[in-house]
């Protein structure tokens, strides 16, 4: 019988209370009869039949209960459309904000690559050396040895980072991103082509004639309008004709998270066009190596095998001029394998702080929304007190009533979740555009998928428990007398009011915290916008080009740059034109070690240090510029001279340094005439001829680095991407078309890109700060609105509860002003408590934001004061309407109702 009683516990409580005793008696009689008639066989049959019957009853009775609860909840929701709309809107805004931010987290951390069995992919690196990037430190012969001899790898491939190339289609050139990959790249990833074919091992053998390329679906859609005949079409990439052989499926963008190459070309074709340093690496280390493990093979076992293979390859290499000491160091290095199932990127570490902060902000917004709905449910529970009391009086258990109320809360939460998913889906395009803009655009794949829907569902269920449990417990009090006293207009309900007061104070405190955070980020954005850049930013147009992309070699590039400068200067409305290899405040920059003649380097002067992009060389940055660079940008020369047209390849090598450079290396001495170089042996090769004013280099936030400038005609290494700075006499944007025509008149194949004004480029450099300030402000305002609605709802409920009391007060002589003071004073007292708690909470929260702020302290008194005033003003408005309603109460009618 003990087992039978335990099985009965699976049935609903109401069903057990009605039928459990009778079922036990019947089962006991059947058991006695079975023992008497058939012994053990009959007992086994009885138990089997009983288990089957109870299983069917459990399913039927629970489903019936759920069906009744759901039907009743829907009827109750139809009777209160205003309440339902308010609750669903509040929850939808909170859940939608959380879902939208979760889509970013999913894209960066959680989603696996859209390839076959991504869990089998690993990134292969050899330990040791300056592994600041996922470079393999493995040469091509060593890679071939691993590929041919490993028994634990299914396949192995290598690939480079995306690089800019010039693509000409039907005579129109544009700059796109291309990635060089080995012929086994797509085979290793186990991904096929959407149209045509992918690259194969045979494409690794093509080094000159008839090279091929595979394009992404996004590029096919954007450039070829989904033309299926694109396969077999010839395009010119960097002055070399390629044949498109395939289109990759939608959503596939390689294995580097945050990058979306438009083209994939075989590594073997790198000699046909200049791809930059990686393309000219020859037999040096391969950029990145990816492998697919055999099914069931652990990374430790595969790493041990690859280490042995690599050591064997190094030991048998007899063609490489490696010194014995270096060979010994190479033999000590081991192979490291790390999972590549989620793609390869440094974004995870870079975005961990901003995304974590954003997720915390939207979580607070959801808490405020839940507090708002909980307050509404508490007020509603008072109106439903007679109904609940009647159900309890008729024998319904408290558990049964709580379950019914939680079912109603769950329906509200699911409706809010559905609305939130719609809001999140609508905002994904905005988020994708937001991450893809600025100086460092991120190509993140944010979309509505199963992950986002599951997250929204989980948040909805958690929200239902959060805002529904306490009101349900309060509303289902077993004290029927107290429950009846909650009837509107009869006083009572102080327990509900206490909970409501607590919720309002919590909402105001959370809103205060969010608004302070938003205010600090707004102040940071404003302070960065006021930073003195050191150069003139108005009426400057920036235009970039790279003659190497269309086949220009070093001998021809100086001539075309000079011709471009000459044509641009001839344009009407142009005041001055210059060129510089590095963009201003664009996030880029080149640095290199500097040795001053007659001065020993300080300790740590050339070390790798933590910078904005990870480990960076602690060395001066430099830029190659034309003679008019300082004049065009109005950068003052403080000492000596700027550059002259005669500072060309035949003249002595000269440099202009900035103030920070001069102060660091020479202190109070005059640096003019001193010499430096890039090595100890060549420390006397460059003469300092001038000192320029400090300007912002990489970003507005970073301190001014040590920097120097070189005449671009004196440095053959400067023949890379170049940006022209064009100062205009009129509005800068009006001359963009004529600038493009002038460049095309020199060579129509030249790609023209990054056309923008210097002011816009500076604004783009503040994109992240602007985005953070905008999003946190939006969420802070949302929390403020929700908290105000909660305060308004609570005061309206309190007025309805105290109608009789207010009527008595007015009958005894209280004026309308006294009633206004009473209601508003009560609301503002709660707001004052919430602001006090919010100040303490904000002081704790803002300590975590120190690294994200600029020009403002985390305890900025002005920000705290302004936010408190905003909260008081909005709360006062929310208090006025219930107070005016209370002041218009007719004492006679109120007393008659009592």
C-alpha atoms as one frame of an Amber mdcrd trajectory, in Angstrom:
protein
   0.000   0.000   0.000   2.892   2.339   0.613   3.856   2.237  -3.068   0.248
   2.770  -4.093  -0.066   5.812  -1.816   3.157   7.201  -3.267   1.765   6.789
  -6.786  -1.360   8.663  -5.782   0.799  11.692  -4.961   1.321  12.122  -8.699
  -2.335  13.040  -9.102  -3.577  16.639  -8.631  -4.311  17.640  -5.031  -8.006
  18.292  -5.621  -8.417  14.887  -7.246  -6.616  13.194  -4.344  -8.724  14.916
  -1.706 -11.901  13.742  -3.473 -11.001  10.182  -4.478  -7.766   9.005  -2.816
  -9.426   7.243   0.160 -11.898   5.434  -2.060  -9.121   4.390  -4.483  -7.040
   2.990  -1.614  -9.988   0.927  -0.372 -10.741  -0.426  -3.831  -7.091  -1.278
  -4.484  -6.826  -3.015  -1.082  -9.856  -5.184  -1.872  -8.460  -6.046  -5.312
  -5.107  -6.947  -3.814  -6.723  -9.268  -1.221  -8.821 -10.887  -3.914  -5.789
 -11.379  -6.184  -3.834 -13.098  -3.437  -6.736 -15.379  -2.741  -7.412 -16.302
  -6.376  -4.161 -16.368  -8.269  -1.221 -15.743  -5.940   1.818 -13.900  -7.349
   0.723 -14.015 -10.986  -2.540 -12.276 -10.209  -0.718  -9.678  -8.078   1.661
  -8.880 -10.932  -1.275  -8.451 -13.276  -3.011  -6.218 -10.743   0.047  -3.988
 -10.336   0.560  -3.725 -14.063  -3.053  -2.728 -14.606  -2.912  -0.279 -11.682
   0.233   1.425 -12.928  -1.294   1.816 -16.367  -4.527   3.245 -14.953  -2.723
   5.697 -12.660  -0.477   6.815 -15.513  -3.504   7.557 -17.681  -5.251   9.340
 -14.808  -2.215  11.483 -14.033  -1.952  12.655 -17.621  -5.680  13.221 -18.013
  -6.253  15.013 -14.707  -3.231  17.298 -14.997  -4.113  18.196 -18.575  -7.679
  18.890 -17.526  -6.419  21.156 -14.729  -4.111  22.977 -17.089  -6.877  23.363
 -19.616  -9.256  24.751 -16.988  -6.574  27.100 -15.629  -5.717  28.349 -19.098
  -9.355  28.864 -20.029 -10.055  30.739 -16.789  -6.920  32.871 -17.185  -7.924
  33.896 -20.703 -11.413  34.828 -19.520  -9.987  36.975 -16.733  -7.590  38.680
 -19.161 -10.457  39.485 -21.535 -12.303  41.199 -18.676  -9.368  43.566 -17.962
  -7.999  44.736 -21.325  -6.430  47.892 -19.893  -4.513  45.962 -17.266  -3.407
  43.345 -19.806  -2.189  45.930 -22.310  -0.218  47.802 -19.644   1.375  44.608
 -18.291   2.213  43.202 -21.739   3.731  46.497 -22.875   5.855  46.740 -19.720
   7.088  43.156 -19.981   7.523  43.337 -23.753   9.795  46.362 -23.485  11.908
  44.664 -20.794  12.087  41.274 -22.494  12.654  42.863 -25.910  15.609  44.901
 -24.629  17.131  41.789 -23.040  16.565  39.714 -26.176  18.158  42.331 -28.428
  21.301  42.515 -26.298  21.348  38.729 -26.025  21.451  38.507 -29.840  24.818
  40.323 -29.721  26.109  37.997 -26.996  24.892  35.002 -28.984  26.672  36.237
 -32.121  29.968  36.794 -30.261  30.080  33.945 -27.733  27.496  31.231 -28.206
  26.821  30.509 -31.875  28.924  27.878 -33.601  30.204  28.174 -37.153  27.640
  27.253 -39.847  29.721  24.275 -41.009  29.569  20.526 -40.601  30.450  19.199
 -37.087  32.078  22.453 -35.853  33.035  20.789 -32.547  35.767  18.891 -34.427
  37.560  22.078 -35.586  40.697  23.244 -33.784  43.129  26.131 -34.274  46.725
  24.899 -34.570  49.576  26.988 -33.149  53.081  26.305 -32.011  53.922  27.652
 -28.575  56.637  30.261 -28.040  57.521  33.423 -29.868  55.418  36.562 -29.974
  52.054  34.886 -30.342  50.030  38.084 -30.042  47.944  36.951 -33.009  46.624
  33.504 -33.897  49.593  33.038 -36.229  50.683  29.445 -36.434  54.486  29.843
 -36.223  54.540  26.864 -38.609  56.201  27.045 -42.017  54.827  25.615 -45.241
  57.170  22.551 -45.297  56.241  21.769 -41.687  52.560  22.173 -42.541  52.938
  19.731 -45.444  54.595  17.235 -43.083  51.672  17.470 -40.633  49.115  17.131
 -43.403  50.745  14.051 -44.955  51.610  12.129 -41.773  48.972  12.808 -39.134
  46.684   9.864 -38.358  44.412  11.841 -36.019  43.393  14.665 -38.368  40.669
  14.401 -40.963  41.937  17.460 -42.761  43.969  20.610 -42.288  44.033  24.020
 -43.986  45.380  27.531 -43.568  44.077  31.017 -44.263  44.994  34.699 -43.906
  43.153  37.675 -42.492  40.947  39.604 -44.877  42.798  42.192 -46.943  41.510
  44.979 -49.210  41.619  44.388 -52.955  40.381  46.291 -55.971  37.758  44.431
 -58.015  36.780  45.706 -61.465  33.524  44.520 -63.007  32.330  46.013 -66.282
  34.898  48.794 -65.988  33.789  49.877 -62.473  36.299  49.398 -59.663  35.519
  49.042 -55.996  37.402  48.057 -52.887  36.313  44.802 -51.280  37.686  42.365
 -48.703  39.399  39.170 -49.854  40.757  36.229 -47.918  43.553  33.967 -49.090
  42.962  30.323 -48.240  44.499  26.972 -49.025  42.745  24.587 -51.402  41.632
  22.434 -48.468  39.920  25.329 -46.643  36.326  24.507 -47.561  36.932  20.746
 -47.428  38.223  21.074 -43.866  35.213  23.170 -42.888  32.874  20.651 -44.555
  30.903  23.370 -46.277  29.758  23.310 -49.900  28.991  26.028 -52.418  25.558
  27.578 -52.910  26.280  27.833 -56.644  29.137  26.296 -58.633  31.967  24.840
 -56.606  34.341  25.748 -53.816  38.125  25.904 -54.047  39.836  22.520 -54.157
  43.297  21.052 -53.671  43.910  21.412 -57.435  43.585  25.204 -57.094  46.696
  25.147 -54.902  48.646  24.115 -57.991  47.587  27.157 -60.057  50.167  29.873
 -59.560  49.774  32.044 -62.644  47.299  31.498 -65.431  43.511  31.219 -64.964
  43.235  31.824 -61.225  39.811  31.312 -59.706  37.799  32.884 -56.876  34.746
  32.071 -54.785  32.456  34.895 -53.691  30.209  35.262 -50.657  26.443  35.230
 -50.947  26.295  38.809 -49.609  28.676  40.049 -52.325  26.778  38.046 -54.976
  23.548  39.689 -53.829  25.037  43.183 -53.572  27.239  43.325 -56.684  25.642
  40.817 -59.073  21.957  41.071 -58.061  21.758  37.290 -57.483  22.541  36.561
 -61.125  22.923  32.740 -61.382  25.144  33.218 -64.450  27.856  34.726 -62.260
  29.654  31.364 -62.172  32.228  31.454 -64.940  32.297  35.255 -65.147  35.687
  36.949 -65.288  36.517  39.769 -62.859  39.705  41.766 -62.481  41.214  41.613
 -59.018  44.208  43.886 -58.570  44.893  43.940 -62.311  44.742  40.127 -62.567
  41.808  38.376 -64.219  40.093  35.794 -62.035  37.207  33.485 -62.852  34.364
  33.167 -60.356  33.735  29.448 -59.833  31.271  29.468 -56.958  29.025  31.323
 -54.529  29.060  30.390 -50.841  25.776  29.783 -48.978  24.037  32.575 -47.003
  25.433  33.104 -43.519  28.877  31.701 -44.304  31.614  34.284 -43.784  34.691
  32.209 -43.026  36.041  31.445 -39.567  37.113  34.900 -38.346  34.316  36.369
 -36.255  33.561  39.999 -37.029  34.920  39.827 -40.594  32.957  39.086 -43.758
  35.221  38.492 -46.748  33.601  39.160 -50.116  36.049  36.909 -51.964  38.006
  33.746 -51.248  41.053  33.216 -53.468  43.661  30.422 -53.452  46.824  31.059
 -51.456  48.758  30.012 -54.540  47.704  33.203 -56.350  49.325  35.553 -53.842
  52.235  36.157 -56.170  49.929  37.506 -58.867  48.946  40.539 -56.849  50.158
  42.470 -53.832  48.165  41.447 -50.808  50.372  43.195 -48.319  52.827  41.667
 -45.922  51.039  38.327 -45.562  50.917  37.813 -49.280  54.629  38.334 -49.636
  55.620  36.104 -46.779  57.161  33.464 -49.068  58.343  30.502 -47.031  57.788
  32.240 -43.695  55.294  31.105 -41.067  51.785  30.502 -42.341  49.211  32.949
 -40.960  46.584  30.674 -39.321  46.118  26.911 -39.453  42.845  25.124 -38.864
  42.386  21.348 -38.561  39.513  18.916 -38.213  40.084  16.113 -35.731  39.036
  12.548 -36.307  35.760  11.821 -34.532  36.330  11.064 -30.842  39.970  12.205
 -30.763  40.810  14.502 -27.839  42.759  17.730 -28.357  45.464  16.545 -25.920
  46.083  13.379 -27.907  46.119  15.220 -31.227  48.442  17.936 -29.837  50.899
  15.253 -28.669  50.923  13.639 -32.097  51.377  16.957 -33.926  54.177  17.961
 -31.552  56.042  14.740 -32.354  55.497  15.231 -36.069  56.655  18.834 -35.894
  59.811  17.985 -33.942  60.575  15.265 -36.472  60.079  17.758 -39.301  62.400
  20.321 -37.682  65.036  17.641 -37.013  65.052  16.484 -40.631  64.984  19.938
 -42.229  68.312  20.236 -43.987  67.581  22.989 -46.459  66.764  25.673 -43.940
  69.701  27.825 -42.789  68.716  27.515 -39.130  71.394  27.938 -36.507  71.845
  25.043 -34.035  70.678  27.189 -31.099  67.548  28.240 -32.942  66.884  24.653
 -34.024  67.127  23.564 -30.383  64.564  26.226 -29.391  62.247  25.073 -32.157
  62.545  21.481 -30.961  61.363  22.555 -27.483  58.197  24.139 -28.771  54.932
  22.258 -28.628  51.744  22.342 -30.643  48.744  23.980 -28.990  45.211  23.172
 -30.096  42.249  25.341 -29.164  38.643  24.879 -30.139  37.552  26.792 -33.236
  33.916  25.674 -33.147  32.750  29.250 -32.423  35.177  30.903 -34.825  38.416
  32.761 -34.215  38.405  36.280 -32.865  39.711  38.693 -30.268  36.286  40.289
 -30.057  35.301  38.096 -27.125  37.858  39.675 -24.836  37.412  43.178 -26.319
  33.611  43.151 -26.036  33.288  41.356 -22.723  33.114  44.591 -20.691  30.738
  46.619 -22.928  28.379  43.706 -23.566  28.407  42.634 -19.916  27.620  46.199
 -18.890  24.836  46.461 -21.456  23.343  43.151 -20.318  23.370  44.358 -16.711
  21.576  47.555 -17.756  18.767  45.760 -19.615  18.448  43.267 -16.743  17.751
  46.218 -14.435  15.161  47.483 -16.911  13.459  44.077 -16.806  13.485  44.167
 -13.006  11.769  47.551 -13.085   9.189  46.175 -15.550   8.566  43.137 -13.320
   8.175  45.418 -10.305   5.676  47.466 -12.281   3.575  44.426 -13.212   3.816
  43.073  -9.656   2.392  46.363  -8.389  -0.457  46.126 -10.895  -1.172  42.546
  -9.813  -1.227  43.567  -6.145  -3.757  46.297  -6.888  -5.800  43.889  -8.989
  -5.738  41.278  -6.244  -7.663  43.667  -4.032 -10.446  43.919  -6.590 -10.569
  40.126  -6.880 -10.622  39.536  -3.118 -14.328  38.507  -2.970 -13.870  36.079
  -5.839 -10.796  34.453  -4.252 -12.451  34.356  -0.828 -15.446  32.590  -2.342
 -13.257  29.976  -3.997 -11.374  29.321  -0.771 -14.634  29.153   1.162 -15.961
  26.546  -1.268 -13.009  24.243  -0.564 -10.334  25.257  -3.062  -6.890  24.813
  -1.553  -4.461  27.725  -1.344  -2.090  25.796  -3.621  -4.848  25.538  -6.204
  -5.525  29.295  -6.073  -1.816  30.148  -6.291  -1.448  27.893  -9.322  -4.392
  29.607 -10.990  -2.907  33.051 -10.366   0.516  31.939 -11.563  -1.083  30.598
 -14.743  -2.505  34.056 -15.374   0.926  35.570 -14.709   2.497  33.068 -17.122
   0.063  34.053 -19.855   0.919  37.705 -19.320   4.637  36.909 -19.425   4.345
  34.826 -22.598   2.347  37.568 -24.288   4.998  40.054 -23.163   7.716  37.682
 -24.406   6.054  37.428 -27.815   5.839  41.195 -28.013   9.448  41.418 -26.841
  10.629  39.023 -29.576   8.851  41.198 -32.150  10.591  44.286 -30.747  13.962
  42.496 -30.705  13.482  41.281 -34.283  12.673  44.824 -35.347  15.748  46.184
 -33.591  18.212  43.619 -35.018  18.705  45.591 -38.215  19.450  48.656 -36.111
  21.942  46.720 -33.965  23.649  45.207 -37.030  24.035  48.657 -38.586  25.266
  50.007 -35.259  28.055  47.431 -34.945  29.008  47.778 -38.623  29.648  51.534
 -38.425  32.393  53.591 -36.854  36.131  53.405 -37.417  36.270  49.724 -36.476
  33.165  48.173 -38.041  32.191  44.694 -36.877  30.366  42.387 -39.243  28.319
  40.477 -36.674  25.564  38.106 -37.717  22.715  39.123 -35.406  19.435  37.452
 -36.308  16.224  35.994 -34.975  16.949  32.310 -34.437  16.157  29.438 -32.091
  18.670  30.697 -29.510  16.968  34.083 -29.234  13.455  32.542 -29.040  14.567
  30.082 -26.337  16.173  32.931 -24.397  13.019  35.051 -24.628  10.926  32.054
 -23.487  13.191  31.383 -20.503  13.174  35.067 -19.516   9.374  35.137 -19.816
   8.933  32.139 -17.491  11.443  33.579 -14.994   9.645  36.945 -15.141   6.299
  35.260 -14.471   7.691  33.773 -11.260   9.397  37.055 -10.357   6.388  39.322
 -10.631   3.629  36.756 -10.043   4.636  34.705  -7.011   4.416  37.317  -4.241
   1.093  38.808  -5.433  -0.309  35.271  -5.747   0.741  34.353  -2.216  -0.581
  37.627  -0.852  -3.873  37.338  -2.711  -4.519  33.745  -1.580  -4.271  34.389
   2.151  -5.916  31.610   4.107  -7.477  34.217   6.433 -10.853  34.696   4.784
 -11.802  37.598   7.082  -8.687  39.533   6.122  -9.300  38.697   2.507 -12.802
  40.115   2.599 -11.494  43.344   4.137  -9.549  44.009   0.962 -12.694  44.858
  -0.913 -12.298  48.273  -2.552 -13.924  51.051  -0.647 -13.974  49.183   2.635
 -10.460  49.966   3.809  -7.911  47.309   4.680  -5.357  45.849   2.291  -2.436
  47.313   4.191  -0.297  44.247   3.411  -0.708  44.802  -0.288   0.068  48.500
   0.121   3.256  47.687   2.002   4.364  45.428  -0.828   3.387  48.109  -3.334
   5.400  50.739  -1.454   8.420  48.440  -1.447   8.106  47.855  -5.181   7.867
  51.575  -5.948  10.917  52.353  -3.830  12.856  49.560  -5.600  11.792  50.788
  -9.040  12.847  54.353  -8.278  16.195  53.126  -6.908  16.897  51.041 -10.028
  15.834  53.907 -12.296  18.137  56.262 -10.404  21.036  53.853 -10.944  20.337
  53.453 -14.667  19.960  57.196 -15.211  23.199  57.942 -13.361  25.037  55.401
 -15.524  23.489  56.915 -18.646  24.367  60.409 -17.448  28.012  59.479 -16.883
  28.273  58.006 -20.380  26.657  61.102 -21.861  29.146  63.285 -20.012  31.984
  61.060 -21.300  30.750  61.442 -24.880  30.510  65.216 -24.462  33.972  65.505
 -22.929  35.525  63.467 -25.751  33.802  65.699 -28.303  35.431  68.739 -26.703
  38.958  67.328 -26.761  41.413  69.523 -28.638  42.706  67.377 -31.510  45.602
  69.708 -32.268  44.650  70.097 -35.944  41.883  71.870 -37.863  38.940  69.583
 -38.496  36.551  71.791 -40.511  36.308  71.788 -44.312  38.711  68.868 -44.731
  37.814  66.022 -47.110  39.623  62.679 -46.763  40.007  60.344 -49.738  41.953
  57.071 -49.712  43.429  55.096 -52.561  46.058  52.415 -53.112  47.765  52.236
 -56.546  49.273  48.852 -55.681  45.817  47.309 -55.973  45.766  48.008 -59.714
  49.310  46.897 -60.414  51.496  49.946 -59.754  55.005  49.061 -58.591  57.334
  51.129 -56.414  58.966  52.873 -59.343  55.651  54.228 -60.712  53.867  55.093
 -57.465  55.713  58.393 -56.652  54.849  59.767 -60.075  51.151  58.965 -59.788
  50.972  60.459 -56.282  52.568  63.662 -57.539  50.159  63.742 -60.477  47.178
  63.195 -58.163  48.342  66.040 -55.908  48.722  68.312 -58.923  45.257  67.509
 -60.323  43.575  67.957 -56.973  45.247  71.335 -56.372  43.861  72.546 -59.721
  40.260  71.934 -58.699  38.255  75.129 -58.047  37.431  75.691 -54.380  40.461
  73.752 -53.131  42.632  75.654 -50.660  45.299  73.065 -49.967  46.035  69.364
 -50.576  48.363  66.935 -48.832  48.746  63.216 -48.318  49.612  61.037 -45.364
  49.868  57.316 -45.050  48.020  57.096 -41.741  44.496  58.344 -41.257  43.841
  60.847 -38.483  42.003  59.503 -35.426  41.083  56.450 -37.487  42.256  53.742
 -35.113  45.209  52.816 -37.328  48.875  53.560 -36.973  52.382  52.224 -37.461
  55.034  52.118 -34.798  58.673  51.182 -34.745  61.629  51.210 -32.394  63.717
  54.394 -32.319  67.392  54.698 -31.332  68.671  58.196 -30.637  72.254  58.862
 -31.593  74.415  58.910 -28.456  71.612  57.822 -26.113  71.146  54.336 -24.617
  67.545  53.036 -24.669  65.736  52.992 -21.321  64.594  49.723 -19.806  61.248
  48.608 -21.290  61.411  51.259 -24.005  60.854  48.676 -26.763  58.674  46.153
 -24.876  55.224  44.897 -25.808  52.595  46.567 -23.650  48.829  46.277 -23.333
  47.175  48.667 -25.743  43.746  49.208 -27.241  44.322  46.312 -29.666  46.031
  43.931 -27.285  49.797  43.728 -27.068  51.438  46.670 -28.837  55.029  47.756
 -29.242  55.991  50.509 -26.800  57.558  52.641 -29.502  56.847  55.923 -31.347
  54.284  56.004 -34.121  55.242  57.487 -37.444  53.645  58.635 -40.648  54.917
  59.499 -44.107  53.426  62.786 -45.328  53.755  65.306 -48.133  55.237  68.796
 -47.790  51.848  70.561 -47.363  50.631  68.224 -44.621  51.133  70.659 -41.716
  49.754  73.574 -43.721  46.612  71.728 -44.821  45.785  70.497 -41.322  46.983
  73.727 -39.701  49.347  71.912 -37.340  51.735  74.553 -35.939  55.487  73.977
 -36.295  56.797  75.065 -32.896  60.528  74.817 -33.658  62.619  74.496 -36.781
  60.787  73.943 -40.061  58.250  71.738 -41.740  58.877  69.761 -44.909  59.728
  71.278 -48.272  59.236  70.019 -51.834  62.992  69.514 -52.000  62.871  66.871
 -49.216  62.780  64.028 -51.739  64.690  60.786 -52.272  67.899  62.658 -53.270
  67.937  64.924 -50.203  69.281  64.009 -46.738  66.746  62.088 -44.651  64.840
  64.367 -42.269  61.977  64.153 -39.775  59.605  66.383 -37.826  58.816  65.139
 -34.322  55.938  66.035 -32.049  56.190  67.685 -28.617  55.812  64.406 -26.722
  58.629  62.833 -28.759  60.916  65.797 -28.095  60.093  65.891 -24.384  60.576
  62.122 -23.915  63.945  61.813 -25.649  65.481  65.263 -25.140  63.854  66.804
 -22.092  64.540  70.537 -22.071  67.147  70.323 -24.840  66.459  71.579 -28.339
  65.997  68.450 -30.514  66.695  70.286 -33.794  69.777  68.803 -35.413  69.759
  65.585 -33.398  69.687  62.285 -35.274  67.927  58.978 -34.822  67.190  55.753
 -36.681  65.457  52.399 -36.455  68.516  50.504 -35.202  71.625  51.101 -33.105
  73.803  50.933 -36.230  71.607  53.409 -38.116  70.913  55.809 -35.263  72.385
  58.737 -37.208  70.425  58.338 -40.443  67.527  60.758 -39.837  67.958  64.388
 -38.794  65.283  66.176 -36.784  64.457  69.453 -38.558  61.300  70.522 -36.738
  58.963  70.071 -33.781  55.215  70.032 -34.449  52.416  70.518 -32.002  50.960
  67.379 -30.398  47.851  66.044 -32.117  45.514  63.141 -31.413  46.709  60.136
 -33.349  44.897  56.806 -32.797  41.803  57.964 -30.929  40.370  60.848 -28.930
  40.542  58.850 -25.690  44.197  57.768 -25.740  46.998  60.092 -24.619  49.169
  61.649 -27.310  51.887  59.141 -28.275  55.477  59.827 -29.213  55.246  60.516
 -32.936  57.342  61.664 -35.856  56.738  62.440 -39.535  58.823  61.625 -42.586
  58.619  63.006 -46.155  56.839  60.283 -48.111  59.251  60.647 -51.031  62.146
  59.586 -48.787  60.669  56.292 -47.599  60.151  53.502 -50.173  58.207  51.536
 -47.547  55.490  54.182 -47.662  53.946  52.859 -50.867  50.811  51.474 -49.311
  47.341  52.802 -48.779  47.404  56.603 -48.783  44.896  59.187 -47.652  44.650
  62.638 -49.251  43.681  65.572 -47.015  41.887  68.224 -49.063  41.090  71.598
 -47.488  38.215  73.287 -49.270  37.166  76.920 -49.360  33.453  76.006 -49.417
  31.408  73.174 -47.874  33.584  70.077 -48.029  30.932  67.586 -49.146  30.100
  69.656 -52.259  33.479  68.860 -53.811  33.462  65.087 -53.376  32.211  64.420
 -56.915  34.841  66.661 -58.500  37.560  64.984 -56.389  36.472  61.570 -57.648
  36.537  62.831 -61.242  40.008  64.278 -60.777  41.362  60.945 -59.492  39.613
  59.032 -62.285  41.162  61.392 -64.824  44.599  60.184 -63.732  43.673  56.494
 -63.855  40.026  55.304 -63.849  41.099  51.974 -62.373  42.279  53.550 -59.127
  39.967  52.474 -56.283  38.603  55.429 -54.306  37.293  54.644 -50.839  36.913
  56.000 -47.310  35.589  59.259 -48.738  34.518  61.319 -45.751  35.082  64.597
 -44.018  37.572  64.838 -41.179  34.775  65.945 -38.834  32.766  62.826 -39.691
  35.828  60.631 -39.178  36.333  62.095 -35.704  32.663  61.523 -34.918  33.008
  57.952 -36.176  35.927  57.439 -33.784  33.479  58.231 -30.960  30.950  55.754
 -32.288  31.289  53.303 -29.418  30.926  56.038 -26.786  27.961  57.498 -28.643
  26.310  54.086 -28.943  26.814  53.325 -25.270  25.447  56.708 -24.222  22.446
  56.374 -26.559  21.519  52.844 -25.499  21.935  53.432 -21.775  19.941  56.683
 -22.041  17.129  54.892 -23.863  17.036  52.127 -21.280  17.254  54.658 -18.442
  14.320  56.655 -19.832  12.388  53.420 -20.264  12.999  52.507 -16.629  11.948
  56.010 -15.569   8.655  55.732 -17.486   7.951  52.292 -16.002   8.712  53.495
 -12.485   6.423  56.506 -12.983   3.608  54.244 -14.174   4.171  52.058 -11.108
   4.014  55.087  -8.800   0.873  56.342 -10.504  -0.764  52.907 -10.201   0.115
  52.602  -6.530  -1.231  56.049  -5.649  -4.423  55.411  -7.628  -4.896  52.189
  -5.711  -4.194  53.926  -2.400  -6.755  56.640  -3.192  -9.376  53.999  -3.994
  -8.585  52.227  -0.708  -8.801  55.431   1.318 -11.891  56.916  -0.320 -13.889
  56.618   2.890 -11.128  58.064   5.031 -10.671  61.008   2.661 -14.413  61.568
   2.644 -14.457  61.733   6.444 -11.525  64.175   6.430 -13.269  66.461   3.962
 -16.554  66.230   5.899 -14.690  67.370   9.003 -13.299  70.418   7.212 -10.238
  69.339   5.286  -9.729  71.445   2.164  -8.842  70.125  -1.311  -5.332  71.514
  -0.826  -4.955  69.362   2.302  -5.932  66.248   0.328  -3.536  67.159  -2.473
  -0.762  67.584   0.063  -1.620  64.224   1.654  -1.517  62.189  -1.552   1.409
  63.971  -3.171   3.371  63.920   0.087   2.916  60.172   0.362   4.141  59.611
  -3.218   7.091  61.952  -2.929   8.120  60.360   0.344   8.383  57.005  -1.446
  10.334  58.650  -4.274  12.720  60.261  -1.774  13.358  56.845  -0.212  13.951
  55.351  -3.677  16.360  58.141  -4.636  18.316  57.649  -1.406  18.611  53.917
  -2.061  19.406  54.633  -5.706  22.292  56.933  -4.773  23.889  54.162  -2.713
  23.294  51.603  -5.472  24.664  53.953  -8.135  27.807  54.641  -6.067  28.479
  50.897  -6.017  27.657  50.360  -9.692  29.621  53.277 -11.113  32.827  52.069
  -9.456  32.837  49.349 -12.117  32.733  51.927 -14.931  35.958  53.788 -14.206
  37.783  52.401 -17.264  34.870  53.375 -19.541  34.678  57.023 -18.467  36.613
  60.059 -19.696  36.742  63.520 -18.194  34.217  62.708 -15.477  34.450  60.882
 -12.153  32.149  57.960 -11.239  30.805  60.069  -8.355  30.230  63.220 -10.371
  27.947  65.369  -8.117  26.390  67.258 -11.045  25.232  64.034 -12.703  23.740
  62.676  -9.476  22.005  66.000  -8.786  20.531  66.357 -12.292  19.250  62.765
 -12.288  17.634  63.232  -8.862  15.880  66.402 -10.059  14.620  64.629 -13.187
  13.268  61.782 -11.075  11.554  64.176  -8.654   9.972  66.147 -11.513   8.626
  63.071 -13.307   7.433  61.516 -10.042   5.643  64.739  -9.090   3.762  64.600
 -12.402   2.801  60.966 -11.708   1.469  61.979  -8.253  -0.633  64.914  -9.404
  -3.376  62.982 -11.241  -4.307  60.623  -8.346  -4.060  63.565  -5.959  -6.461
  65.670  -8.019  -8.858  62.718  -8.189  -8.708  62.414  -4.404  -9.331  66.142
  -3.976 -12.537  65.865  -6.047 -14.080  63.137  -3.857 -17.640  64.011  -2.774
 -17.727  63.605   1.050 -21.457  62.758   1.046 -21.164  60.008  -1.529 -18.056
  58.617   0.132 -19.739  58.464   3.546 -22.910  56.972   2.043 -20.828  54.223
   0.400 -19.253  53.474   3.803
